[in-house]
Amino acid sequence: MQPTWITKTDPVRHPVRYMAKIWQSTMQERFGVVRPEFTPKEYGQLKTLMKHLGELTACVLNWSVDHANWWHFCQRVRVAHNIRFVPDRPEIGFLLRYRGHALQMMHARSQESAEKNQRFSIVAACTHYLHPAGTDLTSGERSYEAPR
């Protein structure tokens, strides 16, 4: 294995190349796409994306290389901007151009999951209140039934 100063994949000194390596390995893992090194244009696009998104870049890149997320993202962009053709697989340039839609979709999904978690915690709290720990409902105790 080569040191990071040769491959320039140190996350602190070479963050763009580090993100590119993560992108390439994730694309190979999830899509089976084996690509050579990024082109200078793709490095520039990734650098611009990192400049615009800051700390969210890694989250957006990870989110975008999911099959379902990429498909929904492309369909939303296609409808919103009346685009005829969208890429089948994640592309840095496309993601850079329509990064706002990706952020909106990620935010909406996080809100949905937060609401689901809140509903689950309320149900769990109610269940714990109605059936405290240590009570055995199988020993003939009646569970609480709401009035009809």
FIKOLZA-1660 file (N, C-alpha, C; in steps of 0.1 Angstrom, whole numbers, plus 5000, padded with zeros to 4 digits):
% residues 148
   i   px   py   pz ch aa at
   1 5008 4988 5000  A  M  N
   1 5000 5000 5000  A  M CA
   1 5009 5012 5000  A  M  C
   2 5005 5022 4992  A  Q  N
   2 5013 5034 4991  A  Q CA
   2 5009 5044 5001  A  Q  C
   3 5019 5052 5006  A  P  N
   3 5015 5063 5015  A  P CA
   3 5006 5073 5009  A  P  C
   4 4999 5080 5018  A  T  N
   4 4989 5090 5013  A  T CA
   4 4995 5102 5006  A  T  C
   5 5008 5105 5008  A  W  N
   5 5014 5116 5001  A  W CA
   5 5017 5113 4987  A  W  C
   6 5017 5100 4983  A  I  N
   6 5019 5096 4969  A  I CA
   6 5005 5095 4962  A  I  C
   7 4995 5090 4969  A  T  N
   7 4982 5089 4962  A  T CA
   7 4974 5101 4964  A  T  C
   8 4978 5110 4973  A  K  N
   8 4971 5123 4976  A  K CA
   8 4957 5120 4980  A  K  C
   9 4955 5111 4989  A  T  N
   9 4942 5108 4994  A  T CA
   9 4940 5111 5009  A  T  C
  10 4949 5120 5014  A  D  N
  10 4948 5124 5028  A  D CA
  10 4936 5134 5029  A  D  C
  11 4926 5131 5038  A  P  N
  11 4914 5139 5039  A  P CA
  11 4917 5154 5043  A  P  C
  12 4928 5156 5050  A  V  N
  12 4931 5170 5054  A  V CA
  12 4938 5178 5043  A  V  C
  13 4948 5172 5038  A  R  N
  13 4956 5179 5028  A  R CA
  13 4951 5179 5014  A  R  C
  14 4944 5168 5010  A  H  N
  14 4938 5167 4997  A  H CA
  14 4923 5162 4998  A  H  C
  15 4915 5171 5003  A  P  N
  15 4901 5166 5005  A  P CA
  15 4893 5163 4992  A  P  C
  16 4896 5169 4981  A  V  N
  16 4889 5166 4968  A  V CA
  16 4893 5152 4963  A  V  C
  17 4906 5149 4964  A  R  N
  17 4910 5136 4959  A  R CA
  17 4905 5125 4969  A  R  C
  18 4904 5128 4982  A  Y  N
  18 4899 5119 4991  A  Y CA
  18 4884 5116 4988  A  Y  C
  19 4876 5126 4986  A  M  N
  19 4862 5125 4983  A  M CA
  19 4861 5117 4969  A  M  C
  20 4869 5120 4960  A  A  N
  20 4869 5113 4947  A  A CA
  20 4871 5098 4949  A  A  C
  21 4881 5094 4957  A  K  N
  21 4883 5080 4960  A  K CA
  21 4871 5073 4967  A  K  C
  22 4865 5080 4976  A  I  N
  22 4853 5075 4983  A  I CA
  22 4842 5073 4973  A  I  C
  23 4840 5083 4964  A  W  N
  23 4830 5083 4953  A  W CA
  23 4832 5071 4944  A  W  C
  24 4844 5069 4940  A  Q  N
  24 4847 5058 4931  A  Q CA
  24 4845 5044 4937  A  Q  C
  25 4850 5043 4950  A  S  N
  25 4848 5030 4956  A  S CA
  25 4833 5027 4959  A  S  C
  26 4826 5037 4962  A  T  N
  26 4811 5035 4965  A  T CA
  26 4804 5032 4952  A  T  C
  27 4808 5039 4941  A  M  N
  27 4802 5036 4928  A  M CA
  27 4805 5021 4924  A  M  C
  28 4817 5017 4926  A  Q  N
  28 4821 5003 4923  A  Q CA
  28 4813 4993 4931  A  Q  C
  29 4811 4996 4944  A  E  N
  29 4804 4988 4953  A  E CA
  29 4789 4987 4950  A  E  C
  30 4783 4998 4947  A  R  N
  30 4768 4998 4946  A  R CA
  30 4764 4996 4931  A  R  C
  31 4771 5001 4922  A  F  N
  31 4767 5001 4908  A  F CA
  31 4776 4991 4899  A  F  C
  32 4787 4987 4905  A  G  N
  32 4795 4978 4897  A  G CA
  32 4803 4985 4886  A  G  C
  33 4804 4998 4887  A  V  N
  33 4811 5007 4878  A  V CA
  33 4826 5008 4882  A  V  C
  34 4835 5003 4873  A  V  N
  34 4849 5005 4876  A  V CA
  34 4854 5016 4866  A  V  C
  35 4859 5027 4872  A  R  N
  35 4863 5038 4864  A  R CA
  35 4878 5041 4867  A  R  C
  36 4885 5046 4857  A  P  N
  36 4898 5051 4860  A  P CA
  36 4898 5064 4868  A  P  C
  37 4909 5070 4870  A  E  N
  37 4910 5083 4877  A  E CA
  37 4900 5093 4872  A  E  C
  38 4896 5102 4881  A  F  N
  38 4887 5113 4876  A  F CA
  38 4894 5121 4866  A  F  C
  39 4887 5127 4857  A  T  N
  39 4893 5137 4848  A  T CA
  39 4895 5150 4855  A  T  C
  40 4903 5159 4850  A  P  N
  40 4905 5172 4857  A  P CA
  40 4891 5180 4858  A  P  C
  41 4883 5178 4848  A  K  N
  41 4870 5185 4848  A  K CA
  41 4861 5180 4860  A  K  C
  42 4861 5166 4862  A  E  N
  42 4854 5161 4873  A  E CA
  42 4860 5165 4887  A  E  C
  43 4873 5166 4888  A  Y  N
  43 4879 5171 4900  A  Y CA
  43 4875 5185 4903  A  Y  C
  44 4874 5193 4892  A  G  N
  44 4869 5207 4894  A  G CA
  44 4855 5207 4898  A  G  C
  45 4847 5199 4893  A  Q  N
  45 4832 5198 4896  A  Q CA
  45 4831 5194 4911  A  Q  C
  46 4839 5184 4915  A  L  N
  46 4838 5180 4929  A  L CA
  46 4843 5190 4938  A  L  C
  47 4853 5198 4934  A  K  N
  47 4858 5209 4943  A  K CA
  47 4848 5220 4944  A  K  C
  48 4841 5223 4933  A  T  N
  48 4830 5233 4934  A  T CA
  48 4819 5228 4942  A  T  C
  49 4815 5215 4941  A  L  N
  49 4805 5210 4949  A  L CA
  49 4809 5210 4964  A  L  C
  50 4821 5207 4967  A  M  N
  50 4826 5208 4981  A  M CA
  50 4825 5223 4986  A  M  C
  51 4828 5232 4977  A  K  N
  51 4828 5246 4981  A  K CA
  51 4814 5251 4984  A  K  C
  52 4804 5246 4976  A  H  N
  52 4790 5250 4979  A  H CA
  52 4784 5243 4991  A  H  C
  53 4787 5230 4992  A  L  N
  53 4780 5222 5003  A  L CA
  53 4788 5222 5016  A  L  C
  54 4800 5224 5016  A  G  N
  54 4808 5224 5028  A  G CA
  54 4808 5210 5035  A  G  C
  55 4805 5210 5047  A  E  N
  55 4805 5197 5055  A  E CA
  55 4794 5187 5050  A  E  C
  56 4784 5192 5043  A  L  N
  56 4774 5183 5038  A  L CA
  56 4778 5175 5026  A  L  C
  57 4789 5177 5020  A  T  N
  57 4793 5171 5008  A  T CA
  57 4794 5156 5009  A  T  C
  58 4800 5151 5020  A  A  N
  58 4801 5136 5022  A  A CA
  58 4787 5130 5023  A  A  C
  59 4778 5136 5030  A  C  N
  59 4764 5131 5032  A  C CA
  59 4757 5131 5018  A  C  C
  60 4758 5142 5011  A  V  N
  60 4751 5143 4998  A  V CA
  60 4757 5132 4988  A  V  C
  61 4770 5131 4988  A  L  N
  61 4776 5121 4979  A  L CA
  61 4771 5107 4983  A  L  C
  62 4771 5104 4996  A  N  N
  62 4767 5090 5000  A  N CA
  62 4752 5088 4997  A  N  C
  63 4744 5099 4999  A  W  N
  63 4730 5098 4996  A  W CA
  63 4727 5096 4981  A  W  C
  64 4735 5102 4973  A  S  N
  64 4733 5102 4958  A  S CA
  64 4737 5089 4952  A  S  C
  65 4746 5081 4958  A  V  N
  65 4750 5069 4951  A  V CA
  65 4741 5057 4955  A  V  C
  66 4730 5060 4961  A  D  N
  66 4720 5050 4964  A  D CA
  66 4711 5049 4952  A  D  C
  67 4707 5037 4947  A  H  N
  67 4699 5035 4935  A  H CA
  67 4686 5042 4936  A  H  C
  68 4679 5040 4946  A  A  N
  68 4665 5046 4948  A  A CA
  68 4666 5061 4949  A  A  C
  69 4675 5066 4957  A  N  N
  69 4677 5081 4958  A  N CA
  69 4680 5087 4945  A  N  C
  70 4690 5081 4938  A  W  N
  70 4694 5087 4925  A  W CA
  70 4682 5088 4915  A  W  C
  71 4675 5077 4915  A  W  N
  71 4663 5076 4905  A  W CA
  71 4653 5087 4909  A  W  C
  72 4649 5088 4922  A  H  N
  72 4640 5098 4926  A  H CA
  72 4645 5112 4923  A  H  C
  73 4658 5114 4926  A  F  N
  73 4664 5127 4924  A  F CA
  73 4663 5131 4909  A  F  C
  74 4667 5122 4900  A  C  N
  74 4666 5124 4886  A  C CA
  74 4652 5127 4881  A  C  C
  75 4643 5120 4886  A  Q  N
  75 4629 5122 4882  A  Q CA
  75 4624 5136 4886  A  Q  C
  76 4628 5140 4898  A  R  N
  76 4623 5153 4903  A  R CA
  76 4630 5164 4894  A  R  C
  77 4642 5163 4891  A  V  N
  77 4649 5172 4883  A  V CA
  77 4643 5173 4869  A  V  C
  78 4640 5161 4864  A  R  N
  78 4635 5160 4850  A  R CA
  78 4621 5167 4849  A  R  C
  79 4613 5165 4859  A  V  N
  79 4600 5172 4859  A  V CA
  79 4601 5187 4862  A  V  C
  80 4609 5190 4871  A  A  N
  80 4611 5204 4875  A  A CA
  80 4617 5213 4864  A  A  C
  81 4626 5207 4856  A  H  N
  81 4633 5215 4846  A  H CA
  81 4630 5211 4832  A  H  C
  82 4621 5202 4830  A  N  N
  82 4616 5197 4817  A  N CA
  82 4628 5192 4809  A  N  C
  83 4636 5184 4815  A  I  N
  83 4648 5178 4809  A  I CA
  83 4644 5164 4803  A  I  C
  84 4648 5162 4791  A  R  N
  84 4644 5150 4784  A  R CA
  84 4652 5138 4789  A  R  C
  85 4665 5139 4790  A  F  N
  85 4674 5128 4794  A  F CA
  85 4681 5131 4807  A  F  C
  86 4681 5121 4816  A  V  N
  86 4688 5122 4828  A  V CA
  86 4698 5110 4829  A  V  C
  87 4709 5112 4836  A  P  N
  87 4719 5100 4837  A  P CA
  87 4713 5088 4845  A  P  C
  88 4716 5077 4840  A  D  N
  88 4712 5064 4847  A  D CA
  88 4720 5062 4860  A  D  C
  89 4732 5066 4860  A  R  N
  89 4741 5065 4871  A  R CA
  89 4745 5078 4876  A  R  C
  90 4749 5079 4889  A  P  N
  90 4753 5092 4895  A  P CA
  90 4765 5098 4887  A  P  C
  91 4763 5111 4885  A  E  N
  91 4774 5119 4879  A  E CA
  91 4776 5131 4887  A  E  C
  92 4789 5135 4889  A  I  N
  92 4792 5146 4897  A  I CA
  92 4787 5159 4891  A  I  C
  93 4788 5161 4878  A  G  N
  93 4784 5173 4871  A  G CA
  93 4769 5175 4873  A  G  C
  94 4761 5165 4871  A  F  N
  94 4746 5166 4873  A  F CA
  94 4743 5169 4887  A  F  C
  95 4749 5163 4896  A  L  N
  95 4747 5165 4910  A  L CA
  95 4751 5179 4914  A  L  C
  96 4762 5184 4908  A  L  N
  96 4766 5198 4911  A  L CA
  96 4755 5208 4906  A  L  C
  97 4751 5206 4894  A  R  N
  97 4741 5215 4888  A  R CA
  97 4728 5216 4895  A  R  C
  98 4723 5204 4900  A  Y  N
  98 4710 5204 4907  A  Y CA
  98 4711 5200 4921  A  Y  C
  99 4722 5205 4928  A  R  N
  99 4724 5201 4942  A  R CA
  99 4713 5206 4951  A  R  C
 100 4706 5217 4947  A  G  N
 100 4695 5222 4955  A  G CA
 100 4684 5212 4957  A  G  C
 101 4681 5205 4946  A  H  N
 101 4670 5195 4947  A  H CA
 101 4675 5183 4956  A  H  C
 102 4687 5180 4955  A  A  N
 102 4692 5169 4964  A  A CA
 102 4691 5173 4978  A  A  C
 103 4695 5185 4981  A  L  N
 103 4694 5190 4995  A  L CA
 103 4680 5190 5000  A  L  C
 104 4670 5195 4992  A  Q  N
 104 4656 5195 4995  A  Q CA
 104 4651 5181 4998  A  Q  C
 105 4655 5172 4989  A  M  N
 105 4650 5158 4991  A  M CA
 105 4656 5152 5004  A  M  C
 106 4668 5154 5006  A  M  N
 106 4674 5149 5018  A  M CA
 106 4668 5155 5031  A  M  C
 107 4665 5167 5030  A  H  N
 107 4658 5174 5042  A  H CA
 107 4644 5168 5044  A  H  C
 108 4637 5166 5033  A  A  N
 108 4623 5161 5034  A  A CA
 108 4624 5147 5040  A  A  C
 109 4633 5139 5035  A  R  N
 109 4634 5125 5041  A  R CA
 109 4638 5125 5055  A  R  C
 110 4647 5134 5059  A  S  N
 110 4651 5135 5074  A  S CA
 110 4639 5139 5082  A  S  C
 111 4631 5148 5077  A  Q  N
 111 4619 5153 5084  A  Q CA
 111 4609 5141 5086  A  Q  C
 112 4607 5133 5075  A  E  N
 112 4598 5122 5076  A  E CA
 112 4603 5111 5086  A  E  C
 113 4616 5109 5086  A  S  N
 113 4621 5099 5095  A  S CA
 113 4620 5104 5110  A  S  C
 114 4622 5117 5112  A  A  N
 114 4621 5123 5125  A  A CA
 114 4607 5122 5130  A  A  C
 115 4597 5124 5121  A  E  N
 115 4583 5122 5125  A  E CA
 115 4580 5108 5129  A  E  C
 116 4585 5098 5121  A  K  N
 116 4583 5084 5124  A  K CA
 116 4589 5080 5137  A  K  C
 117 4601 5085 5140  A  N  N
 117 4608 5082 5152  A  N CA
 117 4600 5088 5164  A  N  C
 118 4595 5100 5162  A  Q  N
 118 4587 5106 5173  A  Q CA
 118 4574 5098 5175  A  Q  C
 119 4567 5094 5165  A  R  N
 119 4555 5086 5166  A  R CA
 119 4558 5073 5173  A  R  C
 120 4570 5067 5169  A  F  N
 120 4574 5054 5176  A  F CA
 120 4577 5056 5190  A  F  C
 121 4583 5067 5194  A  S  N
 121 4587 5069 5208  A  S CA
 121 4574 5072 5216  A  S  C
 122 4564 5078 5210  A  I  N
 122 4551 5080 5218  A  I CA
 122 4544 5067 5220  A  I  C
 123 4544 5058 5210  A  V  N
 123 4538 5045 5211  A  V CA
 123 4545 5037 5221  A  V  C
 124 4558 5037 5221  A  A  N
 124 4566 5030 5231  A  A CA
 124 4564 5035 5245  A  A  C
 125 4562 5048 5246  A  A  N
 125 4560 5053 5260  A  A CA
 125 4546 5049 5265  A  A  C
 126 4536 5050 5256  A  C  N
 126 4523 5046 5259  A  C CA
 126 4522 5031 5263  A  C  C
 127 4529 5023 5255  A  T  N
 127 4529 5008 5258  A  T CA
 127 4536 5005 5271  A  T  C
 128 4547 5013 5274  A  H  N
 128 4554 5011 5287  A  H CA
 128 4545 5015 5298  A  H  C
 129 4537 5026 5296  A  Y  N
 129 4528 5031 5307  A  Y CA
 129 4517 5021 5309  A  Y  C
 130 4511 5015 5298  A  L  N
 130 4500 5006 5300  A  L CA
 130 4505 4992 5305  A  L  C
 131 4517 4988 5301  A  H  N
 131 4522 4975 5305  A  H CA
 131 4536 4977 5311  A  H  C
 132 4537 4981 5323  A  P  N
 132 4550 4984 5329  A  P CA
 132 4559 4971 5329  A  P  C
 133 4572 4974 5330  A  A  N
 133 4581 4962 5330  A  A CA
 133 4578 4954 5342  A  A  C
 134 4579 4941 5340  A  G  N
 134 4576 4931 5351  A  G CA
 134 4562 4926 5351  A  G  C
 135 4553 4931 5344  A  T  N
 135 4540 4926 5343  A  T CA
 135 4539 4916 5332  A  T  C
 136 4533 4904 5334  A  D  N
 136 4532 4894 5325  A  D CA
 136 4518 4893 5320  A  D  C
 137 4516 4897 5307  A  L  N
 137 4502 4897 5302  A  L CA
 137 4497 4883 5298  A  L  C
 138 4506 4873 5298  A  T  N
 138 4502 4859 5295  A  T CA
 138 4497 4852 5307  A  T  C
 139 4498 4858 5319  A  S  N
 139 4494 4850 5331  A  S CA
 139 4479 4853 5335  A  S  C
 140 4472 4858 5325  A  G  N
 140 4458 4860 5328  A  G CA
 140 4454 4874 5330  A  G  C
 141 4464 4883 5331  A  E  N
 141 4461 4897 5333  A  E CA
 141 4454 4903 5321  A  E  C
 142 4445 4912 5323  A  R  N
 142 4439 4918 5311  A  R CA
 142 4446 4930 5307  A  R  C
 143 4448 4931 5294  A  S  N
 143 4454 4944 5289  A  S CA
 143 4444 4955 5289  A  S  C
 144 4449 4967 5289  A  Y  N
 144 4440 4978 5288  A  Y CA
 144 4434 4979 5274  A  Y  C
 145 4421 4981 5274  A  E  N
 145 4414 4983 5262  A  E CA
 145 4407 4996 5262  A  E  C
 146 4408 5004 5252  A  A  N
 146 4402 5017 5251  A  A CA
 146 4387 5016 5250  A  A  C
 147 4380 5025 5257  A  P  N
 147 4365 5024 5256  A  P CA
 147 4361 5027 5242  A  P  C
 148 4350 5020 5238  A  R  N
 148 4345 5021 5224  A  R CA
 148 4333 5031 5224  A  R  C
% end
